[in-house]
Amino acid sequence: MPSKIKSSLAALLAAVVLSGALAACNTVEGVGKDLKSAGKKIEDVAKDDDK
């Protein structure tokens, strides 16, 4: 396989891996925000029960 094709395939593979990693970071961040929000609501309900 010519080196030009190899370098193009390597660049494409790197771009795919990088985009997948960035998407995963967004997903993990979103889940973290959701869990934080749910924890806050549980905390608020617990505070209301104490009164």
HTML snippet that shows the backbone in 3Dmol.js (N, CA, C, O; Angstrom):
<script src="https://3Dmol.org/build/3Dmol-min.js"></script>
<div id="view" style="width:600px;height:400px;position:relative"></div>
<script>
const pdb = `
ATOM      1  N   MET A   1       0.854  -1.169   0.000  1.00  0.00           N
ATOM      2  CA  MET A   1       0.000   0.000   0.000  1.00  0.00           C
ATOM      3  C   MET A   1       0.906   1.240   0.000  1.00  0.00           C
ATOM      4  O   MET A   1       1.849   1.322   0.788  1.00  0.00           O
ATOM      5  N   PRO A   2       0.620   2.194  -0.878  1.00  0.00           N
ATOM      6  CA  PRO A   2       1.460   3.406  -0.918  1.00  0.00           C
ATOM      7  C   PRO A   2       1.385   4.182   0.391  1.00  0.00           C
ATOM      8  O   PRO A   2       0.377   4.146   1.098  1.00  0.00           O
ATOM      9  N   SER A   3       2.477   4.885   0.699  1.00  0.00           N
ATOM     10  CA  SER A   3       2.546   5.590   1.984  1.00  0.00           C
ATOM     11  C   SER A   3       1.525   6.720   2.084  1.00  0.00           C
ATOM     12  O   SER A   3       1.099   7.065   3.186  1.00  0.00           O
ATOM     13  N   LYS A   4       1.126   7.301   0.954  1.00  0.00           N
ATOM     14  CA  LYS A   4       0.123   8.375   0.962  1.00  0.00           C
ATOM     15  C   LYS A   4      -1.223   7.843   1.461  1.00  0.00           C
ATOM     16  O   LYS A   4      -1.920   8.510   2.226  1.00  0.00           O
ATOM     17  N   ILE A   5      -1.571   6.655   1.025  1.00  0.00           N
ATOM     18  CA  ILE A   5      -2.828   6.030   1.462  1.00  0.00           C
ATOM     19  C   ILE A   5      -2.741   5.656   2.937  1.00  0.00           C
ATOM     20  O   ILE A   5      -3.697   5.851   3.688  1.00  0.00           O
ATOM     21  N   LYS A   6      -1.586   5.114   3.356  1.00  0.00           N
ATOM     22  CA  LYS A   6      -1.399   4.747   4.755  1.00  0.00           C
ATOM     23  C   LYS A   6      -1.540   5.964   5.660  1.00  0.00           C
ATOM     24  O   LYS A   6      -2.189   5.891   6.703  1.00  0.00           O
ATOM     25  N   SER A   7      -0.939   7.077   5.269  1.00  0.00           N
ATOM     26  CA  SER A   7      -1.023   8.268   6.122  1.00  0.00           C
ATOM     27  C   SER A   7      -2.440   8.834   6.143  1.00  0.00           C
ATOM     28  O   SER A   7      -2.890   9.354   7.164  1.00  0.00           O
ATOM     29  N   SER A   8      -3.142   8.731   5.011  1.00  0.00           N
ATOM     30  CA  SER A   8      -4.537   9.187   4.977  1.00  0.00           C
ATOM     31  C   SER A   8      -5.412   8.322   5.874  1.00  0.00           C
ATOM     32  O   SER A   8      -6.267   8.837   6.595  1.00  0.00           O
ATOM     33  N   LEU A   9      -5.202   7.007   5.832  1.00  0.00           N
ATOM     34  CA  LEU A   9      -5.965   6.100   6.686  1.00  0.00           C
ATOM     35  C   LEU A   9      -5.640   6.332   8.159  1.00  0.00           C
ATOM     36  O   LEU A   9      -6.529   6.273   9.009  1.00  0.00           O
ATOM     37  N   ALA A  10      -4.385   6.593   8.461  1.00  0.00           N
ATOM     38  CA  ALA A  10      -3.989   6.863   9.846  1.00  0.00           C
ATOM     39  C   ALA A  10      -4.645   8.146  10.349  1.00  0.00           C
ATOM     40  O   ALA A  10      -5.108   8.208  11.488  1.00  0.00           O
ATOM     41  N   ALA A  11      -4.681   9.167   9.496  1.00  0.00           N
ATOM     42  CA  ALA A  11      -5.314  10.432   9.885  1.00  0.00           C
ATOM     43  C   ALA A  11      -6.814  10.240  10.092  1.00  0.00           C
ATOM     44  O   ALA A  11      -7.389  10.791  11.030  1.00  0.00           O
ATOM     45  N   LEU A  12      -7.436   9.471   9.231  1.00  0.00           N
ATOM     46  CA  LEU A  12      -8.873   9.205   9.364  1.00  0.00           C
ATOM     47  C   LEU A  12      -9.161   8.428  10.645  1.00  0.00           C
ATOM     48  O   LEU A  12     -10.104   8.744  11.371  1.00  0.00           O
ATOM     49  N   LEU A  13      -8.355   7.420  10.917  1.00  0.00           N
ATOM     50  CA  LEU A  13      -8.527   6.637  12.133  1.00  0.00           C
ATOM     51  C   LEU A  13      -8.339   7.510  13.379  1.00  0.00           C
ATOM     52  O   LEU A  13      -9.099   7.395  14.341  1.00  0.00           O
ATOM     53  N   ALA A  14      -7.339   8.369  13.358  1.00  0.00           N
ATOM     54  CA  ALA A  14      -7.102   9.275  14.489  1.00  0.00           C
ATOM     55  C   ALA A  14      -8.291  10.206  14.695  1.00  0.00           C
ATOM     56  O   ALA A  14      -8.687  10.463  15.831  1.00  0.00           O
ATOM     57  N   ALA A  15      -8.858  10.709  13.610  1.00  0.00           N
ATOM     58  CA  ALA A  15     -10.011  11.605  13.715  1.00  0.00           C
ATOM     59  C   ALA A  15     -11.224  10.874  14.304  1.00  0.00           C
ATOM     60  O   ALA A  15     -11.954  11.434  15.122  1.00  0.00           O
ATOM     61  N   VAL A  16     -11.430   9.636  13.889  1.00  0.00           N
ATOM     62  CA  VAL A  16     -12.556   8.843  14.408  1.00  0.00           C
ATOM     63  C   VAL A  16     -12.379   8.570  15.893  1.00  0.00           C
ATOM     64  O   VAL A  16     -13.323   8.710  16.670  1.00  0.00           O
ATOM     65  N   VAL A  17     -11.170   8.181  16.290  1.00  0.00           N
ATOM     66  CA  VAL A  17     -10.900   7.895  17.697  1.00  0.00           C
ATOM     67  C   VAL A  17     -11.062   9.158  18.533  1.00  0.00           C
ATOM     68  O   VAL A  17     -11.660   9.118  19.608  1.00  0.00           O
ATOM     69  N   LEU A  18     -10.534  10.281  18.045  1.00  0.00           N
ATOM     70  CA  LEU A  18     -10.638  11.541  18.783  1.00  0.00           C
ATOM     71  C   LEU A  18     -12.089  11.987  18.925  1.00  0.00           C
ATOM     72  O   LEU A  18     -12.495  12.435  19.998  1.00  0.00           O
ATOM     73  N   SER A  19     -12.871  11.870  17.863  1.00  0.00           N
ATOM     74  CA  SER A  19     -14.280  12.282  17.959  1.00  0.00           C
ATOM     75  C   SER A  19     -15.043  11.376  18.917  1.00  0.00           C
ATOM     76  O   SER A  19     -15.921  11.837  19.645  1.00  0.00           O
ATOM     77  N   GLY A  20     -14.712  10.101  18.918  1.00  0.00           N
ATOM     78  CA  GLY A  20     -15.351   9.180  19.863  1.00  0.00           C
ATOM     79  C   GLY A  20     -14.999   9.526  21.298  1.00  0.00           C
ATOM     80  O   GLY A  20     -15.854   9.472  22.182  1.00  0.00           O
ATOM     81  N   ALA A  21     -13.745   9.880  21.533  1.00  0.00           N
ATOM     82  CA  ALA A  21     -13.320  10.257  22.882  1.00  0.00           C
ATOM     83  C   ALA A  21     -14.010  11.531  23.341  1.00  0.00           C
ATOM     84  O   ALA A  21     -14.425  11.633  24.496  1.00  0.00           O
ATOM     85  N   LEU A  22     -14.133  12.490  22.457  1.00  0.00           N
ATOM     86  CA  LEU A  22     -14.811  13.743  22.813  1.00  0.00           C
ATOM     87  C   LEU A  22     -16.290  13.505  23.100  1.00  0.00           C
ATOM     88  O   LEU A  22     -16.844  14.098  24.025  1.00  0.00           O
ATOM     89  N   ALA A  23     -16.921  12.657  22.329  1.00  0.00           N
ATOM     90  CA  ALA A  23     -18.332  12.344  22.554  1.00  0.00           C
ATOM     91  C   ALA A  23     -18.509  11.642  23.897  1.00  0.00           C
ATOM     92  O   ALA A  23     -19.476  11.905  24.610  1.00  0.00           O
ATOM     93  N   ALA A  24     -17.600  10.768  24.239  1.00  0.00           N
ATOM     94  CA  ALA A  24     -17.678  10.062  25.519  1.00  0.00           C
ATOM     95  C   ALA A  24     -17.526  11.039  26.675  1.00  0.00           C
ATOM     96  O   ALA A  24     -18.202  10.902  27.695  1.00  0.00           O
ATOM     97  N   CYS A  25     -16.645  12.022  26.527  1.00  0.00           N
ATOM     98  CA  CYS A  25     -16.467  13.019  27.587  1.00  0.00           C
ATOM     99  C   CYS A  25     -17.758  13.795  27.805  1.00  0.00           C
ATOM    100  O   CYS A  25     -18.157  14.039  28.943  1.00  0.00           O
ATOM    101  N   ASN A  26     -18.407  14.182  26.718  1.00  0.00           N
ATOM    102  CA  ASN A  26     -19.671  14.901  26.836  1.00  0.00           C
ATOM    103  C   ASN A  26     -20.708  14.042  27.532  1.00  0.00           C
ATOM    104  O   ASN A  26     -21.459  14.542  28.370  1.00  0.00           O
ATOM    105  N   THR A  27     -20.763  12.781  27.208  1.00  0.00           N
ATOM    106  CA  THR A  27     -21.736  11.885  27.800  1.00  0.00           C
ATOM    107  C   THR A  27     -21.491  11.729  29.296  1.00  0.00           C
ATOM    108  O   THR A  27     -22.430  11.794  30.090  1.00  0.00           O
ATOM    109  N   VAL A  28     -20.256  11.526  29.676  1.00  0.00           N
ATOM    110  CA  VAL A  28     -19.917  11.374  31.093  1.00  0.00           C
ATOM    111  C   VAL A  28     -20.224  12.657  31.845  1.00  0.00           C
ATOM    112  O   VAL A  28     -20.731  12.616  32.966  1.00  0.00           O
ATOM    113  N   GLU A  29     -19.923  13.792  31.238  1.00  0.00           N
ATOM    114  CA  GLU A  29     -20.219  15.072  31.883  1.00  0.00           C
ATOM    115  C   GLU A  29     -21.726  15.244  32.063  1.00  0.00           C
ATOM    116  O   GLU A  29     -22.174  15.718  33.107  1.00  0.00           O
ATOM    117  N   GLY A  30     -22.500  14.868  31.064  1.00  0.00           N
ATOM    118  CA  GLY A  30     -23.955  14.973  31.142  1.00  0.00           C
ATOM    119  C   GLY A  30     -24.529  14.079  32.226  1.00  0.00           C
ATOM    120  O   GLY A  30     -25.433  14.485  32.957  1.00  0.00           O
ATOM    121  N   VAL A  31     -24.012  12.871  32.334  1.00  0.00           N
ATOM    122  CA  VAL A  31     -24.471  11.952  33.375  1.00  0.00           C
ATOM    123  C   VAL A  31     -24.131  12.528  34.748  1.00  0.00           C
ATOM    124  O   VAL A  31     -24.938  12.455  35.675  1.00  0.00           O
ATOM    125  N   GLY A  32     -22.947  13.095  34.872  1.00  0.00           N
ATOM    126  CA  GLY A  32     -22.551  13.712  36.142  1.00  0.00           C
ATOM    127  C   GLY A  32     -23.488  14.834  36.539  1.00  0.00           C
ATOM    128  O   GLY A  32     -23.863  14.952  37.706  1.00  0.00           O
ATOM    129  N   LYS A  33     -23.868  15.660  35.574  1.00  0.00           N
ATOM    130  CA  LYS A  33     -24.805  16.759  35.859  1.00  0.00           C
ATOM    131  C   LYS A  33     -26.170  16.213  36.267  1.00  0.00           C
ATOM    132  O   LYS A  33     -26.804  16.738  37.183  1.00  0.00           O
ATOM    133  N   ASP A  34     -26.622  15.159  35.586  1.00  0.00           N
ATOM    134  CA  ASP A  34     -27.918  14.559  35.923  1.00  0.00           C
ATOM    135  C   ASP A  34     -27.907  13.993  37.341  1.00  0.00           C
ATOM    136  O   ASP A  34     -28.856  14.183  38.101  1.00  0.00           O
ATOM    137  N   LEU A  35     -26.826  13.297  37.689  1.00  0.00           N
ATOM    138  CA  LEU A  35     -26.726  12.727  39.035  1.00  0.00           C
ATOM    139  C   LEU A  35     -26.668  13.819  40.095  1.00  0.00           C
ATOM    140  O   LEU A  35     -27.258  13.685  41.167  1.00  0.00           O
ATOM    141  N   LYS A  36     -25.964  14.887  39.794  1.00  0.00           N
ATOM    142  CA  LYS A  36     -25.870  16.006  40.734  1.00  0.00           C
ATOM    143  C   LYS A  36     -27.252  16.633  40.947  1.00  0.00           C
ATOM    144  O   LYS A  36     -27.628  16.961  42.073  1.00  0.00           O
ATOM    145  N   SER A  37     -27.993  16.792  39.863  1.00  0.00           N
ATOM    146  CA  SER A  37     -29.338  17.352  39.948  1.00  0.00           C
ATOM    147  C   SER A  37     -30.270  16.448  40.753  1.00  0.00           C
ATOM    148  O   SER A  37     -31.048  16.924  41.580  1.00  0.00           O
ATOM    149  N   ALA A  38     -30.184  15.148  40.506  1.00  0.00           N
ATOM    150  CA  ALA A  38     -31.016  14.200  41.248  1.00  0.00           C
ATOM    151  C   ALA A  38     -30.650  14.222  42.728  1.00  0.00           C
ATOM    152  O   ALA A  38     -31.536  14.179  43.582  1.00  0.00           O
ATOM    153  N   GLY A  39     -29.369  14.288  43.042  1.00  0.00           N
ATOM    154  CA  GLY A  39     -28.925  14.365  44.441  1.00  0.00           C
ATOM    155  C   GLY A  39     -29.442  15.608  45.130  1.00  0.00           C
ATOM    156  O   GLY A  39     -29.828  15.561  46.298  1.00  0.00           O
ATOM    157  N   LYS A  40     -29.452  16.715  44.416  1.00  0.00           N
ATOM    158  CA  LYS A  40     -29.958  17.978  44.977  1.00  0.00           C
ATOM    159  C   LYS A  40     -31.445  17.856  45.305  1.00  0.00           C
ATOM    160  O   LYS A  40     -31.888  18.310  46.360  1.00  0.00           O
ATOM    161  N   LYS A  41     -32.206  17.252  44.413  1.00  0.00           N
ATOM    162  CA  LYS A  41     -33.647  17.078  44.655  1.00  0.00           C
ATOM    163  C   LYS A  41     -33.886  16.172  45.867  1.00  0.00           C
ATOM    164  O   LYS A  41     -34.753  16.455  46.694  1.00  0.00           O
ATOM    165  N   ILE A  42     -33.117  15.083  45.971  1.00  0.00           N
ATOM    166  CA  ILE A  42     -33.244  14.192  47.125  1.00  0.00           C
ATOM    167  C   ILE A  42     -32.903  14.938  48.409  1.00  0.00           C
ATOM    168  O   ILE A  42     -33.576  14.780  49.428  1.00  0.00           O
ATOM    169  N   GLU A  43     -31.864  15.745  48.352  1.00  0.00           N
ATOM    170  CA  GLU A  43     -31.463  16.537  49.523  1.00  0.00           C
ATOM    171  C   GLU A  43     -32.568  17.515  49.916  1.00  0.00           C
ATOM    172  O   GLU A  43     -32.858  17.686  51.100  1.00  0.00           O
ATOM    173  N   ASP A  44     -33.175  18.147  48.936  1.00  0.00           N
ATOM    174  CA  ASP A  44     -34.263  19.096  49.218  1.00  0.00           C
ATOM    175  C   ASP A  44     -35.465  18.391  49.852  1.00  0.00           C
ATOM    176  O   ASP A  44     -36.077  18.922  50.778  1.00  0.00           O
ATOM    177  N   VAL A  45     -35.800  17.210  49.362  1.00  0.00           N
ATOM    178  CA  VAL A  45     -36.922  16.450  49.923  1.00  0.00           C
ATOM    179  C   VAL A  45     -36.598  16.045  51.366  1.00  0.00           C
ATOM    180  O   VAL A  45     -37.464  16.114  52.237  1.00  0.00           O
ATOM    181  N   ALA A  46     -35.365  15.627  51.617  1.00  0.00           N
ATOM    182  CA  ALA A  46     -34.964  15.218  52.953  1.00  0.00           C
ATOM    183  C   ALA A  46     -35.035  16.399  53.920  1.00  0.00           C
ATOM    184  O   ALA A  46     -35.436  16.231  55.072  1.00  0.00           O
ATOM    185  N   LYS A  47     -34.652  17.580  53.467  1.00  0.00           N
ATOM    186  CA  LYS A  47     -34.718  18.769  54.302  1.00  0.00           C
ATOM    187  C   LYS A  47     -36.164  19.122  54.630  1.00  0.00           C
ATOM    188  O   LYS A  47     -36.477  19.533  55.748  1.00  0.00           O
ATOM    189  N   ASP A  48     -37.059  18.953  53.623  1.00  0.00           N
ATOM    190  CA  ASP A  48     -38.476  19.252  53.836  1.00  0.00           C
ATOM    191  C   ASP A  48     -39.090  18.280  54.843  1.00  0.00           C
ATOM    192  O   ASP A  48     -39.969  18.673  55.610  1.00  0.00           O
ATOM    193  N   ASP A  49     -38.650  17.031  54.859  1.00  0.00           N
ATOM    194  CA  ASP A  49     -39.170  16.036  55.805  1.00  0.00           C
ATOM    195  C   ASP A  49     -38.732  16.347  57.236  1.00  0.00           C
ATOM    196  O   ASP A  49     -39.436  16.011  58.188  1.00  0.00           O
ATOM    197  N   ASP A  50     -37.589  16.977  57.386  1.00  0.00           N
ATOM    198  CA  ASP A  50     -37.074  17.299  58.727  1.00  0.00           C
ATOM    199  C   ASP A  50     -37.871  18.404  59.391  1.00  0.00           C
ATOM    200  O   ASP A  50     -37.832  18.530  60.615  1.00  0.00           O
ATOM    201  N   LYS A  51     -38.575  19.188  58.646  1.00  0.00           N
ATOM    202  CA  LYS A  51     -39.295  20.353  59.210  1.00  0.00           C
ATOM    203  C   LYS A  51     -40.602  19.965  59.823  1.00  0.00           C
ATOM    204  O   LYS A  51     -41.322  20.822  60.336  1.00  0.00           O
TER     205      LYS A  51
END
`;
const viewer = $3Dmol.createViewer("view");
viewer.addModel(pdb, "pdb");
viewer.setStyle({}, {cartoon: {color: "spectrum"}});
viewer.zoomTo();
viewer.render();
</script>
